[in-house]
Each structure stands twice: as structure tokens, then as C-alpha cells.
Amino acid sequence: SALLFQGYTGRRQDTYHSILKKVQGNKYRIADAVQTAISQGEVTRTIGDFGFPDPLKPFQDAFTSLLAPKKLLEADVQKQTFYFEHEGQKFPLEALSSGEREVVNITFDFLLRNPSDSIIFFDEPEVHLHPELVQKLVQTIIGIGERNQFIFCTHSPHIISNSLENTVICISPPDSLGSNQATVVR
């Protein structure tokens, strides 16, 4: 009797599991159909209108801030890749330059962490990057989170000159008199 009951319990769990998979699969099909209808303009409401904000939106906004006119389009969950559009053509993120991939990766990681009330150190963000791309990176990341303080250790005149509205401190090598090595630049 115990063996028979044990077998029944296992079959019941398998059956329940199969039913739950069907229910979950149906939810995914409904979600896919709604997303397709929205993207094709068949439905005028957005996913956000249903109370489900698009999790990709902050990443798309940051991508545009960094690399406009390029636009982050979508994520292909099955292929585990993202696509962007440039001049009407669709490309995988791997098609970006190494510098572009680097700033996208830094920014996306920063968005995932979404720090607030933090002190954030960036050591030489300009290394191997075009000055304009460095400036866009800095402008983008300082807009992420709330009440963060950023400390950039840099040799870049572009970062320094574009940061003069904030406090810029120059650290000099020690002199023989032992004077203060930190000088506020205005």
C-alpha cells in the first residue's frame, strides 16, 4: 500500500507540474502576443499602461544618451543578445566598437546596481576611450541613482574642464616642504 501511494504521489506531482508548465506557457504566449501587437501598432496601449514598466527602457535611454543616433532595440532572450539600430539597419551589440561596448557595459552594470546615497570612485574612465565618449559616459552615469557623490581620478583635461561647475581638486606630488598636496580648482 505504501509503494502504491508513493507512486501515486509522484504521478500527481508530475501531473501538477505539467499543468503548471502549461499555465505558465500560456502566460508567456499571451505576453508575447501583446508585445507583438504593441510593436506592430495594433494596440495603442503600452505594457506600462498595464502596470508593467518595460525593464529595458532605462537601458535604452542610457544607450541613446551614450551612442545617439544609435538606438537599443530589443533583447533576444533565447539567443541571449541585444540589438541596436543604426541608419535603418539592425545589428547585435557585438557590432559596436570596443570603446562603445566598454561604456555600454559600464553604464548597464551601473544601472543594474542603481546606487543611491553612495560615494562612487572611477579611476581613469578615459583610458582607451575617445574624449567625446568619455564625456557622454560621465554625463550618463551621474544621472543614475540619487544623491550620489562621484570621485573621478583622471588625467583627462576634458573631464576636468567639463567638471568645473563642481568641485575639482588637483592632487600634486609632495614637495620638500610637506605642503598640502590637494588644491581646489575653481
C-alpha positions as CSV (number, residue, x, y, z in Angstrom):
1,S,0.0,0.0,0.0
2,A,2.8,2.4,0.8
3,L,4.5,1.7,-2.5
4,L,1.3,2.3,-4.4
5,F,0.7,5.5,-2.5
6,Q,4.2,6.7,-3.2
7,G,3.8,6.1,-6.9
8,Y,0.5,7.9,-6.9
9,T,2.1,10.9,-5.2
10,G,5.0,11.1,-7.7
11,R,2.5,10.9,-10.6
12,R,0.3,13.5,-9.0
13,Q,3.3,15.9,-8.6
14,D,4.3,15.2,-12.3
15,T,0.8,15.9,-13.4
16,Y,0.6,19.1,-11.4
17,H,4.0,20.2,-12.6
18,S,2.9,19.6,-16.2
19,I,-0.3,21.6,-15.7
20,L,1.6,24.4,-14.1
21,K,4.0,24.5,-17.1
22,K,1.1,24.7,-19.5
23,V,-0.4,27.6,-17.4
24,Q,3.0,29.4,-17.4
25,G,3.5,28.7,-21.1
26,N,0.1,30.3,-21.8
27,K,1.1,33.4,-19.8
28,Y,4.2,33.7,-21.9
29,R,2.2,33.3,-25.1
30,I,-0.2,36.0,-24.0
31,A,2.6,38.3,-23.1
32,D,4.4,37.7,-26.4
33,A,1.1,38.3,-28.4
34,V,0.5,41.6,-26.5
35,Q,4.1,42.7,-27.0
36,T,3.9,41.9,-30.7
37,A,0.6,43.7,-31.1
38,I,2.1,46.8,-29.4
39,S,5.2,46.8,-31.5
40,Q,3.2,46.4,-34.7
41,G,0.9,49.3,-33.7
42,E,-2.2,47.0,-33.4
43,V,-2.7,48.0,-29.8
44,T,-2.3,51.7,-28.7
45,R,-1.6,50.9,-25.1
46,T,1.9,50.0,-23.9
47,I,3.0,47.4,-21.5
48,G,3.5,50.2,-19.0
49,D,-0.2,51.1,-19.3
50,F,-1.0,47.6,-17.8
51,G,1.2,48.4,-14.7
52,F,4.3,46.6,-16.0
53,P,7.0,49.1,-16.9
54,D,9.4,48.0,-19.6
55,P,12.5,46.8,-17.8
56,L,14.6,47.6,-20.9
57,K,13.5,51.3,-21.1
58,P,16.2,52.7,-18.7
59,F,18.9,50.8,-20.7
60,Q,17.5,52.1,-24.0
61,D,17.6,55.6,-22.6
62,A,21.2,55.3,-21.4
63,F,22.2,53.7,-24.7
64,T,20.8,56.6,-26.6
65,S,22.4,59.1,-24.2
66,L,25.8,57.4,-24.9
67,L,25.6,56.5,-28.6
68,A,22.9,58.5,-30.4
69,P,21.8,58.3,-33.2
70,K,22.1,54.5,-32.5
71,K,19.2,53.1,-30.6
72,L,18.9,49.9,-28.4
73,L,16.0,47.9,-29.9
74,E,15.3,44.7,-28.1
75,A,16.7,41.8,-26.2
76,D,16.5,38.3,-27.7
77,V,16.1,36.2,-24.6
78,Q,16.6,32.9,-26.5
79,K,19.8,34.0,-28.2
80,Q,20.9,35.9,-25.1
81,T,21.8,39.0,-27.1
82,F,20.7,42.6,-27.6
83,Y,20.3,44.5,-30.9
84,F,20.6,48.1,-31.8
85,E,19.6,50.1,-34.9
86,H,21.8,52.4,-36.8
87,E,20.9,54.1,-40.1
88,G,17.9,51.8,-40.5
89,Q,19.8,48.6,-40.0
90,K,19.7,46.2,-37.1
91,F,22.9,44.9,-35.5
92,P,23.9,42.8,-32.5
93,L,25.7,44.7,-29.7
94,E,28.9,42.9,-30.6
95,A,29.0,45.1,-33.8
96,L,29.7,48.1,-31.6
97,S,33.3,49.3,-31.4
98,S,35.4,48.2,-28.4
99,G,35.1,51.6,-26.8
100,E,31.3,51.7,-27.3
101,R,30.9,48.2,-25.9
102,E,33.0,49.3,-22.8
103,V,30.9,52.4,-22.0
104,V,27.7,50.4,-22.6
105,N,28.9,47.7,-20.3
106,I,29.9,50.1,-17.5
107,T,26.6,52.0,-17.8
108,F,24.4,48.9,-17.9
109,D,26.2,47.5,-14.9
110,F,25.8,50.8,-13.1
111,L,22.1,50.8,-14.0
112,L,21.6,47.3,-12.6
113,R,23.2,48.3,-9.3
114,N,21.3,51.7,-9.3
115,P,23.2,53.1,-6.4
116,S,21.8,55.9,-4.2
117,D,23.4,57.8,-1.3
118,S,26.8,56.4,-2.4
119,I,30.3,57.6,-3.0
120,I,31.4,56.3,-6.4
121,F,35.0,56.2,-7.4
122,F,36.0,56.0,-11.1
123,D,39.7,55.5,-11.8
124,E,40.7,56.9,-15.2
125,P,37.5,56.4,-17.1
126,E,39.2,58.0,-20.1
127,V,41.7,55.1,-20.7
128,H,41.3,53.8,-24.3
129,L,38.2,55.9,-25.0
130,H,37.5,58.8,-27.3
131,P,37.2,62.1,-25.3
132,E,33.6,62.6,-26.5
133,L,32.6,59.1,-25.5
134,V,34.2,59.6,-22.0
135,Q,32.2,62.8,-21.6
136,K,29.0,61.1,-22.5
137,L,29.8,58.2,-20.1
138,V,30.3,60.7,-17.3
139,Q,27.2,62.6,-18.1
140,T,25.1,59.4,-18.3
141,I,26.3,57.8,-15.1
142,I,26.0,60.9,-12.9
143,G,22.2,60.8,-13.8
144,I,21.8,57.3,-12.4
145,G,20.6,56.9,-8.9
146,E,20.0,59.6,-6.3
147,R,22.2,61.7,-4.1
148,N,25.5,60.1,-5.2
149,Q,28.9,61.7,-4.9
150,F,31.3,60.9,-7.8
151,I,35.1,61.0,-7.5
152,F,36.9,60.7,-10.8
153,C,40.7,60.1,-10.6
154,T,41.7,61.3,-14.0
155,H,44.4,62.9,-16.1
156,S,41.8,63.9,-18.7
157,P,41.6,67.7,-19.4
158,H,38.2,67.0,-21.0
159,I,36.7,65.6,-17.8
160,I,38.4,68.3,-15.7
161,S,37.2,71.2,-17.8
162,N,33.7,69.8,-18.1
163,S,33.5,69.4,-14.3
164,L,34.5,72.9,-13.2
165,E,30.9,73.7,-12.2
166,N,31.5,71.0,-9.5
167,T,34.4,70.8,-7.0
168,V,37.6,69.8,-8.8
169,I,40.6,69.0,-6.7
170,C,44.1,68.7,-8.1
171,I,46.5,66.4,-6.2
172,S,50.1,67.3,-6.7
173,P,53.2,65.3,-5.9
174,P,54.6,66.1,-2.4
175,D,57.1,68.9,-2.2
176,S,60.1,69.2,0.1
177,L,58.2,71.4,2.5
178,G,55.4,68.9,3.0
179,S,52.7,71.3,2.0
180,N,49.2,70.2,1.2
181,Q,49.0,68.2,-2.0
182,A,45.3,68.9,-2.6
183,T,44.4,72.2,-4.3
184,V,40.8,73.2,-5.1
185,V,40.5,74.3,-8.7
186,R,37.8,76.9,-9.5
